[in-house]
């Protein structure tokens, strides 16, 4: 049995993953905001599903909340074997029209939030000499489509941090990997906000309506019979968890690829070669494809 923390467990990939990992006999600490309020139904669903699931109140944007939640988990579990960073929000719209505050809020959840939780679990993982961190990134962490600018920035940041961290903690027996889902019907789009600067939208004319139309088209596609199944992402988590240390790929693309699988195949060897040029390959591991 492994002790597993999954952030953003109130819906989408996190909710499904919590159930599947618990069904395999693991102890799952499913974290979410407001489990006794807005997310009370999700809490009830998870805790009624399995006695192996414990819902923990955690707001990844709040340092004190993360520390309190981690103290609760570590006091009970003693150690954490796997962390799955899944909490996230996404805005779709004219990039210029989003305020700096809106961009910061996405960063707080998608990037800084992930860092807070990683920093909370890494000391115990390094001490144990083992551990796995799975960061849920996105295809847009490797490319930049229009109208997803503020969201894309958070995922590019997470990718960069995760790649560096992977090299640095690998000598301690800790793996850091990324799962890069394409579009899935998880309700992520519904978590977004409209751009704050309406005057900017007005100046874009007809182009300002394109993101809305795009969102509607995505919603239709993701509700169709041929839509990618969110279970595929959970299955990727499960597969990575079962793989031995040092054999896990740095990045795993799931669903529609948009060519990101090819980007990864081409760029990872270049990334790894930098270690040799910096004469770090002998002391840092984790340079897998």
Secondary structure, 3 states (H helix, E strand, C coil): CCEEEECCCCCHHHHHHHHHHHHCCCEEEEEECCCCCCCHHHHHHHHHHCCCEEEEECCCCCHHHHHHHHHHHHHHHCCCCEEEECCCCCCCCCHHHCCHHHHHHHHHHHHHHHHHHHHHHHHHHHHHCCEEEEEECCHHHCCCCCCCHHHHHHHHHHHHHHHHHHHHHHCCCEEEEEEEECCCCCCCHHHCCCCCCHHHHHHCHHHHHHHHHHHHHHHHHHCCCCCCCCHHHHHHHHHHHHCCCCCCCCEEEECCCCCHHHHHHHHHHHHHHHHHHCCCCCCCCCCCC
